[in-house]
């Protein structure tokens, strides 16, 4: 099964990435995922379920430890092949 996770961390800082956002980005960049898109207003990543769930656990732990006061996330089941449209 493939999953896509979308998330944001707060509090926001538009001048520079806060430590919790950097921690979440570092987790995603080091994870076994197929696609990662990190931006100032939202982040997405997708891959096999095991890699996504492991990354979600780590990013929650790391972002909260680095000062996040809120993490909003959504996980969706997507097609079985990389880049396949949502089913």
ROFI-475973 format. One record per residue: residue in three letters; y negated, z negated, x negated of N, C-alpha, C in turn. Coordinates in nm, 3 decimals. Each point is the difference from the previous one (the first is absolute). Layout:
N
<rest->ALA n_v->Y n_w->Z n_u->X ca_v->Y ca_w->Z ca_u->X c_v->Y c_w->Z c_u->X>;
...
END
This chain:
87
<rest->UNK n_v->0.118 n_w->0.000 n_u->-0.085 ca_v->-0.118 ca_w->0.000 ca_u->0.085 c_v->-0.124 c_w->0.000 c_u->-0.089>;
<rest->UNK n_v->-0.099 n_w->0.078 n_u->0.042 ca_v->-0.127 ca_w->0.002 ca_u->-0.072 c_v->-0.105 c_w->-0.075 c_u->0.081>;
<rest->UNK n_v->-0.089 n_w->-0.067 n_u->-0.072 ca_v->-0.106 ca_w->-0.079 ca_u->0.063 c_v->-0.134 c_w->0.038 c_u->-0.059>;
<rest->UNK n_v->-0.103 n_w->-0.014 n_u->0.082 ca_v->-0.139 ca_w->0.011 ca_u->-0.046 c_v->-0.069 c_w->-0.131 c_u->0.031>;
<rest->UNK n_v->-0.070 n_w->-0.054 n_u->-0.098 ca_v->-0.079 ca_w->-0.121 ca_u->0.021 c_v->-0.147 c_w->0.037 c_u->-0.016>;
<rest->UNK n_v->-0.081 n_w->-0.053 n_u->0.090 ca_v->-0.145 ca_w->0.013 ca_u->-0.006 c_v->-0.055 c_w->-0.141 c_u->0.000>;
<rest->UNK n_v->-0.096 n_w->-0.028 n_u->-0.090 ca_v->-0.052 ca_w->-0.136 ca_u->-0.004 c_v->-0.142 c_w->-0.005 c_u->-0.055>;
<rest->UNK n_v->-0.067 n_w->-0.109 n_u->0.034 ca_v->-0.130 ca_w->-0.034 ca_u->-0.058 c_v->0.003 c_w->-0.146 c_u->-0.038>;
<rest->UNK n_v->-0.082 n_w->-0.033 n_u->-0.098 ca_v->-0.017 ca_w->-0.141 ca_u->-0.039 c_v->-0.147 c_w->-0.037 c_u->0.018>;
<rest->UNK n_v->-0.024 n_w->-0.124 n_u->0.029 ca_v->-0.136 ca_w->-0.049 ca_u->0.019 c_v->-0.018 c_w->-0.129 c_u->-0.079>;
<rest->UNK n_v->-0.120 n_w->-0.037 n_u->-0.037 ca_v->-0.128 ca_w->0.058 ca_u->0.041 c_v->-0.031 c_w->0.129 c_u->-0.076>;
<rest->UNK n_v->-0.079 n_w->0.086 n_u->0.066 ca_v->-0.041 ca_w->0.126 ca_u->-0.059 c_v->-0.112 c_w->-0.023 c_u->-0.100>;
<rest->UNK n_v->-0.009 n_w->0.086 n_u->-0.099 ca_v->-0.112 ca_w->0.005 ca_u->-0.092 c_v->-0.018 c_w->0.147 c_u->-0.035>;
<rest->UNK n_v->-0.108 n_w->0.061 n_u->0.047 ca_v->-0.020 ca_w->0.142 ca_u->-0.022 c_v->-0.055 c_w->0.031 c_u->-0.139>;
<rest->UNK n_v->-0.050 n_w->-0.101 n_u->-0.072 ca_v->-0.055 ca_w->0.024 ca_u->-0.133 c_v->0.108 c_w->0.012 c_u->-0.107>;
<rest->UNK n_v->0.103 n_w->-0.081 n_u->0.011 ca_v->0.112 ca_w->0.010 ca_u->-0.093 c_v->0.126 c_w->-0.058 c_u->0.066>;
<rest->UNK n_v->0.114 n_w->0.046 n_u->-0.048 ca_v->0.126 ca_w->-0.045 ca_u->0.059 c_v->0.022 c_w->-0.148 c_u->-0.030>;
<rest->UNK n_v->0.019 n_w->-0.082 n_u->0.104 ca_v->0.025 ca_w->-0.142 ca_u->-0.023 c_v->0.139 c_w->-0.021 c_u->-0.061>;
<rest->UNK n_v->0.022 n_w->-0.115 n_u->-0.061 ca_v->0.129 ca_w->-0.026 ca_u->-0.066 c_v->0.122 c_w->0.020 c_u->0.091>;
<rest->UNK n_v->-0.011 n_w->-0.036 n_u->0.128 ca_v->0.115 ca_w->0.016 ca_u->0.089 c_v->0.031 c_w->0.147 c_u->0.025>;
<rest->UNK n_v->-0.102 n_w->0.085 n_u->0.003 ca_v->0.023 ca_w->0.144 ca_u->0.018 c_v->0.062 c_w->0.060 c_u->-0.125>;
<rest->UNK n_v->-0.045 n_w->-0.045 n_u->-0.116 ca_v->0.058 ca_w->0.047 ca_u->-0.127 c_v->0.146 c_w->-0.042 c_u->-0.009>;
<rest->UNK n_v->0.030 n_w->-0.124 n_u->0.039 ca_v->0.138 ca_w->-0.049 ca_u->-0.004 c_v->0.089 c_w->0.083 c_u->0.091>;
<rest->UNK n_v->-0.046 n_w->0.031 n_u->0.120 ca_v->0.079 ca_w->0.082 ca_u->0.093 c_v->0.021 c_w->0.140 c_u->-0.057>;
<rest->UNK n_v->-0.105 n_w->0.059 n_u->-0.056 ca_v->0.011 ca_w->0.133 ca_u->-0.060 c_v->0.102 c_w->-0.001 c_u->-0.115>;
<rest->UNK n_v->-0.006 n_w->-0.101 n_u->-0.085 ca_v->0.093 ca_w->-0.009 ca_u->-0.112 c_v->0.145 c_w->-0.009 c_u->0.048>;
<rest->UNK n_v->0.022 n_w->-0.076 n_u->0.107 ca_v->0.136 ca_w->-0.009 ca_u->0.056 c_v->0.047 c_w->0.137 c_u->0.044>;
<rest->UNK n_v->-0.083 n_w->0.072 n_u->0.075 ca_v->0.040 ca_w->0.131 ca_u->0.050 c_v->0.026 c_w->0.099 c_u->-0.113>;
<rest->UNK n_v->-0.088 n_w->-0.001 n_u->-0.100 ca_v->0.016 ca_w->0.095 ca_u->-0.110 c_v->0.125 c_w->-0.028 c_u->-0.082>;
<rest->UNK n_v->0.047 n_w->-0.124 n_u->-0.001 ca_v->0.119 ca_w->-0.035 ca_u->-0.075 c_v->0.128 c_w->0.004 c_u->0.081>;
<rest->UNK n_v->-0.011 n_w->0.030 n_u->0.129 ca_v->0.117 ca_w->-0.004 ca_u->0.089 c_v->0.074 c_w->0.133 c_u->0.000>;
<rest->UNK n_v->0.125 n_w->-0.006 n_u->0.045 ca_v->0.084 ca_w->0.120 ca_u->0.010 c_v->-0.028 c_w->0.070 c_u->0.132>;
<rest->UNK n_v->-0.116 n_w->0.067 n_u->0.007 ca_v->-0.043 ca_w->0.068 ca_u->0.122 c_v->-0.025 c_w->0.147 c_u->-0.030>;
<rest->UNK n_v->0.006 n_w->0.084 n_u->0.104 ca_v->-0.018 ca_w->0.144 ca_u->-0.017 c_v->-0.146 c_w->0.043 c_u->0.008>;
<rest->UNK n_v->-0.078 n_w->-0.067 n_u->0.081 ca_v->-0.139 ca_w->0.040 ca_u->0.020 c_v->-0.085 c_w->-0.125 c_u->0.016>;
<rest->UNK n_v->-0.111 n_w->-0.005 n_u->-0.074 ca_v->-0.092 ca_w->-0.113 ca_u->0.007 c_v->-0.141 c_w->0.057 c_u->0.008>;
<rest->UNK n_v->-0.078 n_w->-0.047 n_u->0.097 ca_v->-0.140 ca_w->0.039 ca_u->0.013 c_v->-0.082 c_w->-0.127 c_u->0.018>;
<rest->UNK n_v->-0.081 n_w->-0.031 n_u->-0.100 ca_v->-0.080 ca_w->-0.122 ca_u->0.001 c_v->-0.145 c_w->0.040 c_u->0.016>;
<rest->UNK n_v->-0.068 n_w->-0.061 n_u->0.098 ca_v->-0.140 ca_w->0.031 ca_u->0.025 c_v->-0.078 c_w->-0.124 c_u->0.037>;
<rest->UNK n_v->-0.132 n_w->0.012 n_u->0.012 ca_v->-0.084 ca_w->-0.117 ca_u->0.027 c_v->0.017 c_w->-0.058 c_u->0.141>;
<rest->UNK n_v->0.046 n_w->0.082 n_u->0.096 ca_v->0.010 ca_w->-0.048 ca_u->0.138 c_v->0.143 c_w->-0.006 c_u->0.053>;
<rest->UNK n_v->0.096 n_w->0.033 n_u->-0.082 ca_v->0.138 ca_w->-0.006 ca_u->0.042 c_v->0.090 c_w->0.059 c_u->-0.106>;
<rest->UNK n_v->0.124 n_w->-0.040 n_u->0.005 ca_v->0.099 ca_w->0.040 ca_u->-0.099 c_v->0.127 c_w->0.039 c_u->0.072>;
<rest->UNK n_v->0.068 n_w->0.101 n_u->-0.051 ca_v->0.128 ca_w->0.038 ca_u->0.057 c_v->0.100 c_w->0.023 c_u->-0.113>;
<rest->UNK n_v->0.125 n_w->-0.022 n_u->0.033 ca_v->0.108 ca_w->0.028 ca_u->-0.093 c_v->0.123 c_w->0.030 c_u->0.082>;
<rest->UNK n_v->0.087 n_w->0.082 n_u->-0.055 ca_v->0.125 ca_w->0.027 ca_u->0.070 c_v->0.113 c_w->0.017 c_u->-0.098>;
<rest->UNK n_v->0.120 n_w->-0.022 n_u->0.052 ca_v->0.119 ca_w->0.013 ca_u->-0.081 c_v->0.120 c_w->-0.050 c_u->0.076>;
<rest->UNK n_v->0.109 n_w->-0.014 n_u->-0.072 ca_v->0.121 ca_w->-0.054 ca_u->0.060 c_v->-0.025 c_w->-0.144 c_u->0.043>;
<rest->UNK n_v->0.068 n_w->-0.042 n_u->0.105 ca_v->-0.028 ca_w->-0.131 ca_u->0.060 c_v->0.008 c_w->-0.114 c_u->-0.100>;
<rest->UNK n_v->0.099 n_w->0.001 n_u->-0.087 ca_v->0.013 ca_w->-0.110 ca_u->-0.097 c_v->-0.120 c_w->-0.011 c_u->-0.091>;
<rest->UNK n_v->-0.050 n_w->0.113 n_u->-0.050 ca_v->-0.117 ca_w->-0.001 ca_u->-0.087 c_v->-0.125 c_w->-0.043 c_u->0.072>;
<rest->UNK n_v->-0.017 n_w->0.047 n_u->0.123 ca_v->-0.119 ca_w->-0.036 ca_u->0.078 c_v->0.002 c_w->-0.149 c_u->0.034>;
<rest->UNK n_v->0.112 n_w->-0.050 n_u->0.046 ca_v->0.008 ca_w->-0.142 ca_u->0.038 c_v->-0.019 c_w->-0.091 c_u->-0.120>;
<rest->UNK n_v->0.055 n_w->0.038 n_u->-0.113 ca_v->-0.021 ca_w->-0.078 ca_u->-0.123 c_v->-0.147 c_w->0.001 c_u->-0.039>;
<rest->UNK n_v->-0.064 n_w->0.118 n_u->0.010 ca_v->-0.142 ca_w->0.010 ca_u->-0.034 c_v->-0.086 c_w->-0.081 c_u->0.096>;
<rest->UNK n_v->0.032 n_w->0.002 n_u->0.130 ca_v->-0.077 ca_w->-0.077 ca_u->0.099 c_v->0.008 c_w->-0.149 c_u->-0.031>;
<rest->UNK n_v->0.119 n_w->-0.049 n_u->-0.031 ca_v->0.015 ca_w->-0.140 ca_u->-0.036 c_v->-0.087 c_w->-0.034 c_u->-0.121>;
<rest->UNK n_v->0.007 n_w->0.082 n_u->-0.104 ca_v->-0.076 ca_w->-0.027 ca_u->-0.121 c_v->-0.150 c_w->0.012 c_u->0.022>;
<rest->UNK n_v->-0.042 n_w->0.102 n_u->0.077 ca_v->-0.145 ca_w->0.015 ca_u->0.018 c_v->-0.057 c_w->-0.113 c_u->0.085>;
<rest->UNK n_v->0.073 n_w->-0.049 n_u->0.098 ca_v->-0.048 ca_w->-0.115 ca_u->0.077 c_v->-0.014 c_w->-0.123 c_u->-0.090>;
<rest->UNK n_v->0.102 n_w->-0.027 n_u->-0.078 ca_v->-0.004 ca_w->-0.116 ca_u->-0.089 c_v->-0.113 c_w->0.010 c_u->-0.102>;
<rest->UNK n_v->-0.012 n_w->0.116 n_u->-0.063 ca_v->-0.100 ca_w->0.018 ca_u->-0.106 c_v->-0.142 c_w->0.004 c_u->0.055>;
<rest->UNK n_v->-0.021 n_w->0.070 n_u->0.110 ca_v->-0.134 ca_w->0.008 ca_u->0.058 c_v->-0.048 c_w->-0.137 c_u->0.047>;
<rest->UNK n_v->0.087 n_w->-0.075 n_u->0.066 ca_v->-0.039 ca_w->-0.134 ca_u->0.046 c_v->-0.026 c_w->-0.093 c_u->-0.118>;
<rest->UNK n_v->0.083 n_w->0.009 n_u->-0.102 ca_v->-0.021 ca_w->-0.084 ca_u->-0.119 c_v->-0.129 c_w->0.036 c_u->-0.072>;
<rest->UNK n_v->-0.045 n_w->0.125 n_u->0.014 ca_v->-0.123 ca_w->0.045 ca_u->-0.066 c_v->-0.124 c_w->-0.016 c_u->0.087>;
<rest->UNK n_v->0.014 n_w->-0.067 n_u->0.115 ca_v->-0.118 ca_w->-0.033 ca_u->0.079 c_v->-0.018 c_w->0.073 c_u->0.132>;
<rest->UNK n_v->0.094 n_w->0.083 n_u->0.040 ca_v->-0.013 ca_w->0.065 ca_u->0.130 c_v->0.001 c_w->-0.107 c_u->0.110>;
<rest->UNK n_v->-0.089 n_w->0.016 n_u->0.096 ca_v->-0.004 ca_w->-0.092 ca_u->0.113 c_v->0.067 c_w->0.061 c_u->0.123>;
<rest->UNK n_v->0.025 n_w->0.131 n_u->-0.007 ca_v->0.067 ca_w->0.070 ca_u->0.108 c_v->0.064 c_w->0.127 c_u->-0.055>;
<rest->UNK n_v->0.121 n_w->0.026 n_u->0.043 ca_v->0.067 ca_w->0.127 ca_u->-0.032 c_v->0.048 c_w->0.056 c_u->0.133>;
<rest->UNK n_v->-0.049 n_w->0.117 n_u->0.034 ca_v->0.043 ca_w->0.069 ca_u->0.122 c_v->0.094 c_w->0.111 c_u->-0.043>;
<rest->UNK n_v->0.119 n_w->0.004 n_u->0.063 ca_v->0.091 ca_w->0.106 ca_u->-0.038 c_v->0.081 c_w->0.050 c_u->0.117>;
<rest->UNK n_v->0.042 n_w->0.124 n_u->-0.016 ca_v->0.082 ca_w->0.066 ca_u->0.101 c_v->0.109 c_w->0.073 c_u->-0.074>;
<rest->UNK n_v->0.123 n_w->-0.009 n_u->0.050 ca_v->0.113 ca_w->0.071 ca_u->-0.059 c_v->0.059 c_w->0.092 c_u->0.106>;
<rest->UNK n_v->0.018 n_w->0.126 n_u->-0.035 ca_v->0.057 ca_w->0.099 ca_u->0.091 c_v->0.125 c_w->0.062 c_u->-0.061>;
<rest->UNK n_v->0.097 n_w->0.025 n_u->0.084 ca_v->0.117 ca_w->0.078 ca_u->-0.041 c_v->-0.042 c_w->0.147 c_u->0.007>;
<rest->UNK n_v->0.026 n_w->0.074 n_u->-0.106 ca_v->-0.034 ca_w->0.142 ca_u->-0.005 c_v->0.127 c_w->0.080 c_u->-0.024>;
<rest->UNK n_v->-0.013 n_w->0.132 n_u->-0.013 ca_v->0.117 ca_w->0.086 ca_u->-0.020 c_v->0.081 c_w->-0.039 c_u->-0.122>;
<rest->UNK n_v->0.120 n_w->0.055 n_u->-0.010 ca_v->0.092 ca_w->-0.035 ca_u->-0.107 c_v->-0.033 c_w->0.065 c_u->-0.134>;
<rest->UNK n_v->-0.078 n_w->0.106 n_u->-0.001 ca_v->-0.032 ca_w->0.071 ca_u->-0.124 c_v->-0.145 c_w->-0.020 c_u->-0.037>;
<rest->UNK n_v->-0.034 n_w->-0.006 n_u->-0.133 ca_v->-0.140 ca_w->-0.013 ca_u->-0.040 c_v->-0.084 c_w->0.110 c_u->0.061>;
<rest->UNK n_v->-0.115 n_w->-0.039 n_u->0.057 ca_v->-0.092 ca_w->0.094 ca_u->0.059 c_v->0.035 c_w->0.048 c_u->0.139>;
<rest->UNK n_v->0.115 n_w->-0.042 n_u->0.054 ca_v->0.039 ca_w->0.041 ca_u->0.134 c_v->-0.089 c_w->-0.069 c_u->0.102>;
<rest->UNK n_v->-0.035 n_w->0.070 n_u->0.103 ca_v->-0.089 ca_w->-0.055 ca_u->0.103 c_v->0.064 c_w->-0.118 c_u->0.070>;
<rest->UNK n_v->-0.085 n_w->-0.085 n_u->0.055 ca_v->0.049 ca_w->-0.115 ca_u->0.077 c_v->0.092 c_w->0.047 c_u->0.111>;
<rest->UNK n_v->0.103 n_w->-0.078 n_u->0.026 ca_v->0.092 ca_w->0.033 ca_u->0.108 c_v->-0.030 c_w->-0.085 c_u->0.120>;
END
